[in-house]
Amino acid sequence: MATLAAQISRPIPPVEQAHGMGLTYHRLMLVMLLFVGVTFVIVARLTQLQLFSDDAGRALAGDPLLPPRGDIVDRNGVALARTFDGWTIGIQPQAVIGDKRDLARRLHDLMPQRSAAQYHALLNDRRRFVYLARSAVPEMVAQVNALGEPGLVFNREPRRLYPQTSIAGHVLGWVDRDGHGASGMERVLEQRLIDPARRGQPVALSIDSRVQAVLETELATAVTTMAAEGGTGIVLDIHSGELVAMASAPTFNPNSVTRSDPNAMYNRATMGVYELGSVMKPVTIAAAMESGVVTSLHQRWDAGSPVAVGRFRISDDHPLGRPISVAELMVHSSNIATARVADQMGAERMQAAFRALGFHRPVEIELNERTRPLWPRDWGRATVLTSGFGHGVAITPLHLANAYAALVNGGILRRATLLRVEPGTRVPGRRVYSAATSERIRQLLRLVVTHGTGRRAEAPGFRVGGKTGTAEKAGAGGYSNRVNVSTFAAAFPMDAPRYVVLVMIDAPRPTEANSFVTTAAYTAAPVVSRVISRAGPLLGVIPSDTRDLDTSALMPPVETSPAP
Amino acid sequence: MIARGFKPVAWVAAIGTAALGCYMLSLQVAAERAELAGLERKIISTEQSIRSLQTELGTRSRMVQLQQWNDEVLALAPPAAGQFLESQMVLARFSVNVPPVLENPAEVRMASAEVPTPAPVTAVAASPPRAAAPVAPVAQPVVRRASLDTTTTPAPQTKAAAPRARASASAERSATQPARVRTAVAEPVARPPVSQAQPTRSRTLAATTQAQPRVQRISTASAEPTRRGAATRTAPRRGLLDERTQRELSAASRSERRGGTRD
């Protein structure tokens, strides 16, 4: 049985053996397939990487042409603010291998803003990385690189550049170290400028950099030659409310804010509140025409004797000593007659007229740098009378420019804006004067320039109309009759007005440039004349000897003043 | 037999070639892609450098800088009202070369006077202008008188002006023949002699001009009919800047100086 069993068991081993071999083959085959499969997977992956790897990494990087912060351009597309990759020079103090004292001295030779001792202190700093210069020009980078110190690190980092330097600095503002808008339009447009969807498209301001340059140059010249504290200038499109130029002197350079005079950053056009003086007379007269106080050009107002209000008297510099018409009131800039007009108007109607122009609240503009006007709490008779010729109510120059735009554009008050308005857009506004009143005021303003105190503002061929305003500046000890705020507010061309130009010189001193007279006729008016004759053609206003506004209707009641 | 033996080899070779072809193709596609990507990177870097160059250009040509250059060197002033023209009418005012309408018939009249007597005219044409001047009063006063008629009224004496003065007395005679004039101009047959006579005359005038600059404008006026008359096509313009062009230019510049406000 055992043998049988053995016999039986005998043929089994080959079968088992064959079976075992087959199993081994199978296993081997399986392992081999596994290897082949893995190899195939690797090859396939490599092929895929080889073929499609180009697009894989790039999609994450985003559009390399998209600036980290949007550009700001002027109305003609000239760049006012741009971001580009600037060089930074840094150092890792631990990685410095050369002689630190020698390196510090050579760094000082190249970048003298720090002393050799300061550089040496920086090189021994515990920090891992220190900036040596955050805005370096490529030449400087090349020179520092030539020192051959491995511890020096050069990086590119986005920097905000204002190519026009100081031009429109007050409008643009600046960005802080981290690239966030800190003031001006940079601050107002912050969200728009960093929005990835929109920052590829530049933001167009209403500013025309050529006109802005003209205004700033002329203003700076006047402020310097007249040794004034400062000045401001505004060019405003009266039909759209766009500020074509807005300047404040002294100016600063937004490229290097930290090195600029903090005083210069004060934007007088929107932050300075002034009692602007006689430039307010057209506002008073227009309101009187609207409310029926002034009904006719032949109506006469007594300018003979000073008006007594409480303890002080309102008088004229050059008393006329007779009743005068409204046209003469404007031409001679009579305070007495204006006070009488304001007296008849009364507190209620005068306040309403000023409120309609927004003189009681901060001026409407995008900028955050605005100041609330000084609105009198008590509207007694003295306030009413003096407010008629621009004292008692202190407003910003931009308030006044806006009011003049409404005076000459047919009576519509519009919001001033610093953003470009597409030509042809109808900008909504609020009617504050009738068209007839506006027409009459235009004639009066033109008359002031042709026959009155504003003769020096005439720019040949540009049909300028405007009003002088010389206010006594309120100081610590009350009003000073030697320190003036001299303003000239003008519009041109008067036969079809398009732009308001306002120039204010703050505290001019009597110098040769103003013939030793600090009134507006000798300080601000010539600046207006030069700005208009230079900027007029740029703004598309063609000078003409053959066109003018017809002021003959006003002529009979006028006796012209002697040439200033 | 041999073929069958080589069959697998052929297969292997064919498959190998095909695989190699496929591989080469994919390699080429990959190369093209890489090149395209490189080009795109280059475009981007070029655009970036365009942007930075634009920024640099804008910074260098900033308004403050231009103003400084203008103050120091260029001294450009804004345009004045007189430098703008409002319409074509105003532009036409500047043209001083157009003669008054009344001068034309007078000139034509003179031309017709030559037609009836062709023989003497050709004689004049043949002779040089200098020579013609002395001959003229003797042979045929008609030609001379007519051509210088319009020119001379205030003109003083030069050698060229001498015959002119004598001739002016009989100016009325030539005025009696306006009817014939028109036929002469219309007739092509009459043209050759006239056209030959014309250059002669204009050259005489040129001599006058050289001798005496004061007559310049008047001669300009009378030279005009020459251009308008039958001789237009044959009268040669001597060069790009011949005398008439120069006169036109100087007259234009003079009028511009008078019209503009800057000097």
Interface residues (C-beta under 8 A of the other chain):
Chain A: T47 Q50 L51 D54 R58 P64 L65 V78 A79 R82 F84 D85 L161 P163 Q164 T165 S166 I167 S209 R210 Q212 A213 T217 P460 G461 S533 R534 G536 P537 I542 P543 S544 D545 T546
Chain B: S26 V29 A30 R33 A34 A37 I44 E47 Q48 R51 S52 Q54 T55 G58 T59 R62 M63 V64 L66 Q67 P78 P79 A80 A81 G82 F84 E86
